[in-house]
Amino acid sequence: MSLSYLRTVPVLRSFDEVKAREFYCGFLGFTVDWEHRYELDLPLYMQVSRAGINLHISEHHGDATPGSAVRFEVKGLEAFHAELLAKSYKNMRPGIERQEYGAWEVCVIDPAGNKLIFCEYDEGRKAGDSR
């Protein structure tokens, strides 16, 4: 049987469940799909998702390195950016920036220092295109 790719699910480190939920669900509009703890007083591990993007958020030491970066190629970036700004989130008011390689980007940083970059390439271009 040959290898078949299904999807990639980044694991991002978290230190504070309340702040993580506020950021990912309240600010970014993700939904909690499921959560797991071995016991009530042990660290949280949960999956959040939005528009086909799945992320695992972990409070477990060693699961991920704080300050990681993840890029998401999306459509509808301007509307997403406007949605974020309309929320008047107290910890972040991201801009939308034009990149020289033919993309627009919105970059947000979560409470653990992880960078999430949402990008939309110009029509006819894609990631890695050097035109």
DOKEMAR-373542 format. One record per residue: y, z, x of N, C-alpha, C in turn; residue in three letters. Coordinates in Angstrom, 1 decimal, decimal comma. Each point is the difference from the previous one (the first is absolute). Layout:
BEGIN
n.north:Y	n.up:Z	n.east:X	ca.north:Y	ca.up:Z	ca.east:X	c.north:Y	c.up:Z	c.east:X	res:ala
...
//
This chain:
BEGIN
n.north:-1,2	n.up:0,0	n.east:0,8	ca.north:1,2	ca.up:0,0	ca.east:-0,8	c.north:1,2	c.up:0,0	c.east:0,9	res:met
n.north:1,0	n.up:-0,8	n.east:-0,3	ca.north:1,2	ca.up:-0,1	ca.east:0,8	c.north:1,1	c.up:1,0	c.east:-0,6	res:ser
n.north:0,9	n.up:0,3	n.east:0,9	ca.north:1,1	ca.up:0,9	ca.east:-0,3	c.north:0,9	c.up:-0,7	c.east:-1,0	res:leu
n.north:0,5	n.up:0,7	n.east:-1,0	ca.north:0,9	ca.up:-0,5	ca.east:-1,0	c.north:1,2	c.up:1,0	c.east:-0,2	res:ser
n.north:1,2	n.up:-0,5	n.east:0,2	ca.north:1,2	ca.up:0,9	ca.east:-0,1	c.north:0,3	c.up:0,3	c.east:-1,4	res:tyr
n.north:0,3	n.up:1,2	n.east:-0,4	ca.north:0,4	ca.up:0,3	ca.east:-1,3	c.north:1,5	c.up:0,4	c.east:-0,1	res:leu
n.north:0,4	n.up:1,0	n.east:0,7	ca.north:1,4	ca.up:0,5	ca.east:0,0	c.north:0,2	c.up:0,9	c.east:1,2	res:arg
n.north:1,3	n.up:0,3	n.east:0,3	ca.north:0,4	ca.up:1,0	ca.east:0,9	c.north:0,7	c.up:1,1	c.east:-0,7	res:thr
n.north:-0,4	n.up:1,2	n.east:0,3	ca.north:0,7	ca.up:1,2	ca.east:-0,6	c.north:0,5	c.up:0,9	c.east:1,2	res:val
n.north:1,3	n.up:-0,1	n.east:0,2	ca.north:0,6	ca.up:0,9	ca.east:1,1	c.north:-0,1	c.up:1,5	c.east:-0,4	res:pro
n.north:-0,3	n.up:0,8	n.east:1,0	ca.north:0,0	ca.up:1,5	ca.east:-0,2	c.north:1,3	c.up:0,5	c.east:0,6	res:val
n.north:0,8	n.up:0,7	n.east:-0,7	ca.north:1,3	ca.up:0,5	ca.east:0,5	c.north:0,0	c.up:1,6	c.east:-0,1	res:leu
n.north:0,5	n.up:0,6	n.east:1,0	ca.north:0,0	ca.up:1,5	ca.east:0,2	c.north:1,1	c.up:0,5	c.east:-0,9	res:arg
n.north:-0,3	n.up:1,2	n.east:-0,6	ca.north:0,9	ca.up:0,7	ca.east:-0,8	c.north:-0,1	c.up:1,5	c.east:0,4	res:ser
n.north:1,1	n.up:0,7	n.east:-0,1	ca.north:0,0	ca.up:1,5	ca.east:0,2	c.north:0,4	c.up:0,8	c.east:-1,2	res:phe
n.north:0,5	n.up:-0,6	n.east:-1,0	ca.north:0,5	ca.up:0,7	ca.east:-1,2	c.north:-0,3	c.up:-0,8	c.east:-1,2	res:asp
n.north:-1,0	n.up:0,5	n.east:-0,8	ca.north:-0,4	ca.up:-0,7	ca.east:-1,2	c.north:1,2	c.up:-0,2	c.east:-1,0	res:glu
n.north:0,8	n.up:0,9	n.east:-0,2	ca.north:1,1	ca.up:-0,1	ca.east:-1,0	c.north:1,0	c.up:-1,1	c.east:0,5	res:val
n.north:0,3	n.up:0,0	n.east:1,3	ca.north:0,9	ca.up:-1,1	ca.east:0,5	c.north:-0,7	c.up:-1,4	c.east:0,0	res:lys
n.north:-1,3	n.up:0,0	n.east:0,3	ca.north:-0,7	ca.up:-1,3	ca.east:0,0	c.north:0,0	c.up:-0,5	c.east:-1,4	res:ala
n.north:-0,3	n.up:0,8	n.east:-1,0	ca.north:0,0	ca.up:-0,5	ca.east:-1,4	c.north:1,4	c.up:-0,5	c.east:-0,5	res:arg
n.north:1,0	n.up:0,8	n.east:0,4	ca.north:1,4	ca.up:-0,4	ca.east:-0,4	c.north:0,3	c.up:-1,3	c.east:0,6	res:glu
n.north:-0,4	n.up:-0,3	n.east:1,3	ca.north:0,4	ca.up:-1,2	ca.east:0,7	c.north:-0,8	c.up:-1,2	c.east:-0,6	res:phe
n.north:-1,4	n.up:0,1	n.east:0,1	ca.north:-0,8	ca.up:-1,1	ca.east:-0,4	c.north:0,0	c.up:-0,3	c.east:-1,5	res:tyr
n.north:0,0	n.up:1,0	n.east:-0,8	ca.north:-0,1	ca.up:-0,2	ca.east:-1,5	c.north:1,4	c.up:0,0	c.east:-0,6	res:cys
n.north:0,8	n.up:1,0	n.east:0,3	ca.north:1,3	ca.up:0,0	ca.east:-0,6	c.north:1,0	c.up:-1,1	c.east:0,5	res:gly
n.north:0,0	n.up:-0,1	n.east:1,3	ca.north:1,0	ca.up:-1,0	ca.east:0,6	c.north:-0,6	c.up:-1,4	c.east:0,1	res:phe
n.north:-1,2	n.up:-0,2	n.east:0,6	ca.north:-0,5	ca.up:-1,4	ca.east:0,2	c.north:-0,7	c.up:-0,5	c.east:-1,3	res:leu
n.north:-0,4	n.up:0,9	n.east:-0,9	ca.north:-0,6	ca.up:-0,5	ca.east:-1,3	c.north:-1,5	c.up:-0,2	c.east:0,1	res:gly
n.north:-0,7	n.up:0,6	n.east:1,0	ca.north:-1,4	ca.up:-0,1	ca.east:0,1	c.north:-0,6	c.up:0,9	c.east:-1,0	res:phe
n.north:-1,3	n.up:-0,2	n.east:-0,3	ca.north:-0,8	ca.up:0,9	ca.east:-0,9	c.north:-1,1	c.up:0,6	c.east:0,8	res:thr
n.north:-0,3	n.up:1,3	n.east:-0,3	ca.north:-1,1	ca.up:0,6	ca.east:0,6	c.north:-1,3	c.up:-0,5	c.east:-0,7	res:val
n.north:-0,9	n.up:-0,6	n.east:0,8	ca.north:-1,2	ca.up:-0,5	ca.east:-0,6	c.north:-1,1	c.up:1,1	c.east:0,0	res:asp
n.north:-0,1	n.up:0,8	n.east:1,1	ca.north:-0,9	ca.up:1,1	ca.east:0,0	c.north:0,5	c.up:0,9	c.east:1,2	res:trp
n.north:-0,6	n.up:1,2	n.east:-0,1	ca.north:0,3	ca.up:0,9	ca.east:1,1	c.north:-1,2	c.up:0,9	c.east:0,3	res:glu
n.north:-0,1	n.up:0,5	n.east:1,2	ca.north:-1,2	ca.up:0,7	ca.east:0,4	c.north:0,4	c.up:1,2	c.east:0,9	res:his
n.north:-0,6	n.up:1,1	n.east:-0,3	ca.north:0,0	ca.up:1,2	ca.east:0,9	c.north:-1,4	c.up:0,6	c.east:0,1	res:arg
n.north:-0,4	n.up:0,5	n.east:1,1	ca.north:-1,3	ca.up:0,6	ca.east:0,1	c.north:0,0	c.up:1,3	c.east:-0,7	res:tyr
n.north:1,1	n.up:0,7	n.east:0,0	ca.north:0,2	ca.up:1,3	ca.east:-0,7	c.north:1,5	c.up:0,0	c.east:-0,4	res:glu
n.north:0,4	n.up:0,9	n.east:-1,0	ca.north:1,4	ca.up:0,0	ca.east:-0,5	c.north:1,0	c.up:0,3	c.east:1,1	res:leu
n.north:-0,3	n.up:0,8	n.east:1,0	ca.north:1,0	ca.up:0,3	ca.east:1,0	c.north:-0,1	c.up:-0,9	c.east:1,2	res:asp
n.north:-0,7	n.up:-1,0	n.east:0,0	ca.north:-0,2	ca.up:-0,9	ca.east:1,1	c.north:0,9	c.up:-1,3	c.east:-0,1	res:leu
n.north:0,2	n.up:-0,7	n.east:1,0	ca.north:0,9	ca.up:-1,2	ca.east:0,0	c.north:-0,3	c.up:-1,0	c.east:-1,0	res:pro
n.north:1,0	n.up:-0,7	n.east:-0,5	ca.north:-0,1	ca.up:-1,1	ca.east:-1,0	c.north:-0,3	c.up:-1,3	c.east:0,7	res:leu
n.north:-0,8	n.up:-0,8	n.east:-0,7	ca.north:-0,2	ca.up:-1,4	ca.east:0,4	c.north:0,0	c.up:-0,8	c.east:-1,3	res:tyr
n.north:1,0	n.up:-0,9	n.east:-0,1	ca.north:0,1	ca.up:-0,8	ca.east:-1,3	c.north:0,3	c.up:-1,4	c.east:0,3	res:met
n.north:-0,3	n.up:-0,8	n.east:-1,1	ca.north:0,4	ca.up:-1,4	ca.east:0,1	c.north:1,1	c.up:-0,3	c.east:-1,0	res:gln
n.north:1,0	n.up:-0,7	n.east:0,4	ca.north:1,1	ca.up:-0,4	ca.east:-0,8	c.north:0,0	c.up:-1,6	c.east:0,0	res:val
n.north:0,5	n.up:-0,6	n.east:-1,1	ca.north:0,0	ca.up:-1,4	ca.east:-0,1	c.north:1,2	c.up:-0,5	c.east:-0,8	res:ser
n.north:0,3	n.up:-1,3	n.east:0,3	ca.north:1,0	ca.up:-0,7	ca.east:-0,8	c.north:-0,1	c.up:-1,5	c.east:0,4	res:arg
n.north:-0,1	n.up:-0,8	n.east:-1,0	ca.north:0,1	ca.up:-1,5	ca.east:0,1	c.north:-1,1	c.up:-0,5	c.east:1,0	res:ala
n.north:-1,1	n.up:0,6	n.east:0,0	ca.north:-1,1	ca.up:-0,4	ca.east:0,9	c.north:0,0	c.up:0,6	c.east:1,4	res:gly
n.north:1,0	n.up:0,9	n.east:0,3	ca.north:0,1	ca.up:0,7	ca.east:1,3	c.north:-0,7	c.up:1,3	c.east:-0,2	res:ile
n.north:-0,9	n.up:0,3	n.east:0,8	ca.north:-0,7	ca.up:1,3	ca.east:0,0	c.north:0,3	c.up:0,7	c.east:1,3	res:asn
n.north:0,3	n.up:1,3	n.east:-0,1	ca.north:0,2	ca.up:0,9	ca.east:1,1	c.north:-0,8	c.up:1,3	c.east:-0,1	res:leu
n.north:-0,5	n.up:0,4	n.east:1,1	ca.north:-0,6	ca.up:1,4	ca.east:0,0	c.north:1,0	c.up:0,9	c.east:0,7	res:his
n.north:0,3	n.up:1,1	n.east:-0,7	ca.north:0,9	ca.up:1,0	ca.east:0,6	c.north:-0,8	c.up:1,2	c.east:0,3	res:ile
n.north:0,0	n.up:0,5	n.east:1,2	ca.north:-0,9	ca.up:1,1	ca.east:0,5	c.north:0,8	c.up:1,1	c.east:0,6	res:ser
n.north:-0,3	n.up:1,2	n.east:-0,4	ca.north:0,5	ca.up:1,2	ca.east:0,7	c.north:-1,0	c.up:0,5	c.east:1,1	res:glu
n.north:-1,1	n.up:-0,7	n.east:0,1	ca.north:-1,0	ca.up:0,4	ca.east:1,0	c.north:0,4	c.up:-0,3	c.east:1,4	res:his
n.north:0,0	n.up:1,0	n.east:0,9	ca.north:0,3	ca.up:-0,2	ca.east:1,4	c.north:-1,0	c.up:-1,0	c.east:0,6	res:his
n.north:0,6	n.up:-1,0	n.east:0,7	ca.north:-0,9	ca.up:-0,9	ca.east:0,7	c.north:-0,2	c.up:-1,3	c.east:-0,8	res:gly
n.north:0,3	n.up:0,0	n.east:-1,3	ca.north:-0,2	ca.up:-1,2	ca.east:-0,8	c.north:0,9	c.up:-1,1	c.east:0,3	res:asp
n.north:1,2	n.up:0,3	n.east:0,4	ca.north:1,0	ca.up:-1,0	ca.east:0,3	c.north:1,1	c.up:0,6	c.east:0,9	res:ala
n.north:0,8	n.up:-0,8	n.east:0,6	ca.north:1,1	ca.up:0,4	ca.east:0,9	c.north:1,3	c.up:-0,1	c.east:-0,8	res:thr
n.north:0,7	n.up:1,1	n.east:-0,1	ca.north:1,3	ca.up:0,0	ca.east:-0,6	c.north:0,9	c.up:-1,0	c.east:0,8	res:pro
n.north:0,9	n.up:-0,7	n.east:-0,8	ca.north:0,9	ca.up:-1,0	ca.east:0,6	c.north:-0,7	c.up:-1,4	c.east:0,2	res:gly
n.north:-1,0	n.up:-0,2	n.east:-0,7	ca.north:-0,6	ca.up:-1,4	ca.east:0,0	c.north:0,8	c.up:-0,9	c.east:-0,8	res:ser
n.north:-0,3	n.up:-1,3	n.east:0,1	ca.north:0,8	ca.up:-1,1	ca.east:-0,7	c.north:-1,0	c.up:-0,9	c.east:-0,7	res:ala
n.north:0,3	n.up:-0,4	n.east:-1,2	ca.north:-0,8	ca.up:-0,9	ca.east:-0,8	c.north:0,9	c.up:-1,1	c.east:-0,6	res:val
n.north:-0,4	n.up:-1,2	n.east:0,1	ca.north:0,8	ca.up:-1,1	ca.east:-0,6	c.north:-0,7	c.up:-0,6	c.east:-1,2	res:arg
n.north:0,7	n.up:-0,3	n.east:-1,1	ca.north:-0,5	ca.up:-0,6	ca.east:-1,2	c.north:0,7	c.up:-1,2	c.east:-0,3	res:phe
n.north:-0,7	n.up:-1,1	n.east:0,0	ca.north:0,6	ca.up:-1,3	ca.east:-0,4	c.north:0,0	c.up:0,0	c.east:-1,6	res:glu
n.north:1,2	n.up:-0,2	n.east:-0,6	ca.north:0,1	ca.up:0,1	ca.east:-1,4	c.north:0,8	c.up:-1,1	c.east:-0,6	res:val
n.north:0,0	n.up:-0,2	n.east:-1,3	ca.north:0,9	ca.up:-0,8	ca.east:-0,8	c.north:0,8	c.up:0,9	c.east:-0,9	res:lys
n.north:1,3	n.up:-0,4	n.east:-0,2	ca.north:0,8	ca.up:0,9	ca.east:-0,9	c.north:0,7	c.up:1,1	c.east:0,7	res:gly
n.north:0,3	n.up:-0,2	n.east:1,3	ca.north:0,6	ca.up:1,0	ca.east:0,8	c.north:1,4	c.up:0,5	c.east:-0,5	res:leu
n.north:0,8	n.up:-1,0	n.east:-0,4	ca.north:1,4	ca.up:0,4	ca.east:-0,4	c.north:-0,1	c.up:0,9	c.east:-1,3	res:glu
n.north:-0,9	n.up:-0,3	n.east:-0,9	ca.north:-0,1	ca.up:0,9	ca.east:-1,2	c.north:-0,5	c.up:1,3	c.east:0,4	res:ala
n.north:-1,0	n.up:0,1	n.east:0,9	ca.north:-0,5	ca.up:1,3	ca.east:0,5	c.north:1,1	c.up:0,8	c.east:0,7	res:phe
n.north:0,8	n.up:-0,7	n.east:0,8	ca.north:1,1	ca.up:0,7	ca.east:0,7	c.north:1,0	c.up:0,5	c.east:-1,0	res:his
n.north:0,3	n.up:-0,7	n.east:-1,0	ca.north:1,0	ca.up:0,4	ca.east:-1,1	c.north:-0,6	c.up:1,2	c.east:-0,7	res:ala
n.north:-1,3	n.up:0,0	n.east:-0,3	ca.north:-0,7	ca.up:1,1	ca.east:-0,6	c.north:0,1	c.up:1,3	c.east:0,8	res:glu
n.north:-0,2	n.up:-0,1	n.east:1,3	ca.north:0,1	ca.up:1,1	ca.east:0,9	c.north:1,4	c.up:0,6	c.east:0,0	res:leu
n.north:1,0	n.up:-0,9	n.east:0,1	ca.north:1,4	ca.up:0,5	ca.east:0,0	c.north:0,4	c.up:0,7	c.east:-1,3	res:leu
n.north:-0,5	n.up:-0,5	n.east:-1,1	ca.north:0,3	ca.up:0,5	ca.east:-1,3	c.north:-0,5	c.up:1,4	c.east:-0,2	res:ala
n.north:-1,0	n.up:0,4	n.east:0,8	ca.north:-0,5	ca.up:1,4	ca.east:-0,1	c.north:0,8	c.up:1,0	c.east:0,7	res:lys
n.north:1,0	n.up:-0,4	n.east:0,8	ca.north:0,8	ca.up:0,9	ca.east:0,7	c.north:-0,7	c.up:1,2	c.east:0,7	res:ser
n.north:-1,1	n.up:-0,4	n.east:0,7	ca.north:-0,9	ca.up:0,9	ca.east:0,7	c.north:0,8	c.up:0,8	c.east:1,0	res:tyr
n.north:0,0	n.up:1,3	n.east:0,0	ca.north:0,9	ca.up:0,7	ca.east:0,9	c.north:-0,3	c.up:-0,1	c.east:1,5	res:lys
n.north:-1,2	n.up:-0,4	n.east:0,4	ca.north:-0,3	ca.up:-0,1	ca.east:1,4	c.north:0,0	c.up:-1,4	c.east:0,6	res:asn
n.north:0,3	n.up:-1,0	n.east:-0,9	ca.north:0,0	ca.up:-1,4	ca.east:0,6	c.north:0,6	c.up:-1,0	c.east:-0,9	res:met
n.north:0,9	n.up:-0,8	n.east:0,5	ca.north:0,6	ca.up:-1,2	ca.east:-0,7	c.north:-0,2	c.up:-1,2	c.east:0,9	res:arg
n.north:-1,2	n.up:-0,6	n.east:0,0	ca.north:-0,3	ca.up:-1,1	ca.east:0,9	c.north:0,9	c.up:-1,2	c.east:-0,3	res:pro
n.north:0,2	n.up:-0,7	n.east:1,1	ca.north:0,7	ca.up:-1,3	ca.east:-0,1	c.north:-1,0	c.up:-1,1	c.east:-0,1	res:gly
n.north:0,4	n.up:-1,2	n.east:-0,2	ca.north:-0,8	ca.up:-1,2	ca.east:0,1	c.north:0,6	c.up:-0,9	c.east:1,1	res:ile
n.north:-0,9	n.up:-0,3	n.east:0,9	ca.north:0,5	ca.up:-0,7	ca.east:1,2	c.north:-0,6	c.up:-1,3	c.east:0,3	res:glu
n.north:0,8	n.up:-1,0	n.east:0,4	ca.north:-0,5	ca.up:-1,3	ca.east:0,3	c.north:-0,4	c.up:0,0	c.east:1,5	res:arg
n.north:-1,2	n.up:-0,5	n.east:0,2	ca.north:-0,6	ca.up:-0,1	ca.east:1,3	c.north:0,1	c.up:-1,4	c.east:0,6	res:gln
n.north:0,2	n.up:-0,1	n.east:1,3	ca.north:0,1	ca.up:-1,4	ca.east:0,6	c.north:-1,2	c.up:-0,8	c.east:-0,1	res:glu
n.north:-1,2	n.up:0,5	n.east:-0,3	ca.north:-1,2	ca.up:-0,7	ca.east:-0,2	c.north:-0,3	c.up:-0,5	c.east:-1,4	res:tyr
n.north:1,0	n.up:0,1	n.east:-0,9	ca.north:-0,1	ca.up:-0,6	ca.east:-1,3	c.north:-0,6	c.up:0,9	c.east:-1,0	res:gly
n.north:0,4	n.up:1,3	n.east:0,0	ca.north:-0,5	ca.up:0,9	ca.east:-1,0	c.north:1,1	c.up:1,0	c.east:-0,3	res:ala
n.north:-0,1	n.up:0,6	n.east:-1,2	ca.north:0,8	ca.up:1,1	ca.east:-0,4	c.north:-0,8	c.up:1,3	c.east:0,0	res:trp
n.north:0,5	n.up:1,1	n.east:0,4	ca.north:-0,7	ca.up:1,2	ca.east:0,1	c.north:0,7	c.up:1,2	c.east:-0,6	res:glu
n.north:-0,8	n.up:0,9	n.east:-0,6	ca.north:0,5	ca.up:1,3	ca.east:-0,4	c.north:-0,9	c.up:1,0	c.east:0,7	res:val
n.north:0,6	n.up:0,9	n.east:0,8	ca.north:-0,8	ca.up:1,0	ca.east:0,7	c.north:0,3	c.up:1,4	c.east:-0,5	res:cys
n.north:-1,1	n.up:0,7	n.east:-0,3	ca.north:0,2	ca.up:1,4	ca.east:-0,4	c.north:-0,9	c.up:0,9	c.east:0,9	res:val
n.north:0,4	n.up:1,2	n.east:0,1	ca.north:-0,7	ca.up:1,0	ca.east:0,9	c.north:-0,4	c.up:1,1	c.east:-0,9	res:ile
n.north:-1,3	n.up:0,4	n.east:0,0	ca.north:-0,5	ca.up:1,0	ca.east:-0,8	c.north:0,3	c.up:1,4	c.east:0,6	res:asp
n.north:-0,3	n.up:1,1	n.east:-0,7	ca.north:0,3	ca.up:1,3	ca.east:0,5	c.north:-0,7	c.up:0,4	c.east:1,3	res:pro
n.north:-1,1	n.up:-0,7	n.east:0,4	ca.north:-0,8	ca.up:0,3	ca.east:1,2	c.north:0,5	c.up:-1,0	c.east:1,1	res:ala
n.north:1,0	n.up:-0,8	n.east:-0,2	ca.north:0,5	ca.up:-0,9	ca.east:1,0	c.north:-0,7	c.up:-1,3	c.east:0,1	res:gly
n.north:-0,9	n.up:-0,3	n.east:-1,0	ca.north:-0,6	ca.up:-1,3	ca.east:0,0	c.north:0,9	c.up:-1,1	c.east:-0,6	res:asn
n.north:0,0	n.up:-1,1	n.east:0,7	ca.north:0,9	ca.up:-1,1	ca.east:-0,4	c.north:-0,7	c.up:-1,0	c.east:-0,9	res:lys
n.north:0,5	n.up:-0,3	n.east:-1,1	ca.north:-0,6	ca.up:-1,0	ca.east:-0,9	c.north:1,0	c.up:-1,2	c.east:-0,1	res:leu
n.north:-0,4	n.up:-1,2	n.east:0,4	ca.north:0,9	ca.up:-1,1	ca.east:0,0	c.north:-0,5	c.up:-1,0	c.east:-1,0	res:ile
n.north:0,8	n.up:-0,3	n.east:-1,0	ca.north:-0,3	ca.up:-0,9	ca.east:-1,1	c.north:0,7	c.up:-1,3	c.east:0,4	res:phe
n.north:-0,7	n.up:-1,1	n.east:0,1	ca.north:0,7	ca.up:-1,3	ca.east:0,5	c.north:-0,3	c.up:-1,1	c.east:-0,9	res:cys
n.north:0,9	n.up:-0,9	n.east:-0,2	ca.north:-0,2	ca.up:-1,3	ca.east:-0,7	c.north:0,5	c.up:-1,1	c.east:0,8	res:glu
n.north:-0,9	n.up:-0,9	n.east:0,3	ca.north:0,3	ca.up:-1,2	ca.east:0,8	c.north:0,7	c.up:-1,1	c.east:-0,8	res:tyr
n.north:0,8	n.up:-0,7	n.east:0,6	ca.north:0,7	ca.up:-1,2	ca.east:-0,6	c.north:-1,1	c.up:-0,9	c.east:-0,5	res:asp
n.north:0,3	n.up:-0,7	n.east:-1,1	ca.north:-1,0	ca.up:-1,0	ca.east:-0,6	c.north:-0,4	c.up:-1,0	c.east:1,1	res:glu
n.north:-1,3	n.up:-0,2	n.east:0,1	ca.north:-0,6	ca.up:-0,9	ca.east:1,0	c.north:-0,3	c.up:0,6	c.east:1,4	res:gly
n.north:0,4	n.up:1,3	n.east:0,2	ca.north:-0,3	ca.up:0,7	ca.east:1,2	c.north:-1,0	c.up:1,1	c.east:-0,2	res:arg
n.north:-0,6	n.up:0,5	n.east:1,0	ca.north:-0,9	ca.up:1,1	ca.east:-0,1	c.north:0,0	c.up:0,8	c.east:1,3	res:lys
n.north:-0,7	n.up:1,1	n.east:0,0	ca.north:0,0	ca.up:0,9	ca.east:1,1	c.north:-0,6	c.up:-0,8	c.east:1,2	res:ala
n.north:0,5	n.up:0,1	n.east:1,2	ca.north:-0,5	ca.up:-0,7	ca.east:1,2	c.north:0,5	c.up:-1,4	c.east:0,1	res:gly
n.north:0,8	n.up:-0,5	n.east:-1,0	ca.north:0,5	ca.up:-1,4	ca.east:0,1	c.north:1,2	c.up:0,0	c.east:0,9	res:asp
n.north:-0,1	n.up:-0,9	n.east:1,1	ca.north:1,1	ca.up:0,0	ca.east:1,0	c.north:1,0	c.up:-1,1	c.east:-0,2	res:ser
n.north:0,0	n.up:-0,6	n.east:-1,1	ca.north:1,0	ca.up:-1,1	ca.east:-0,3	c.north:1,4	c.up:0,5	c.east:0,1	res:arg
//
